[in-house]
């Protein structure tokens, strides 16, 4: 799964970093994907938490796509 945060939409709630700290961080007022964070989504339980973070992101700034898209 490819994970990204659209900074044009993110308004810095840090909800993603709170929900999945192994994948997201909060830097300079925005949510970011940690280096290597997308690889952490190989684990099914982490993948589910990332999907939940994307669904619950107040600004809908988290983008998820299948690898290779």
Secondary structure, 3 states (H helix, E strand, C coil): CEEEECCCCCCCCCHHHHHCCCCEEEECCEEEECCCCHHHHHCHHHHHHHHHHHHHCCCCCEEEECCCC
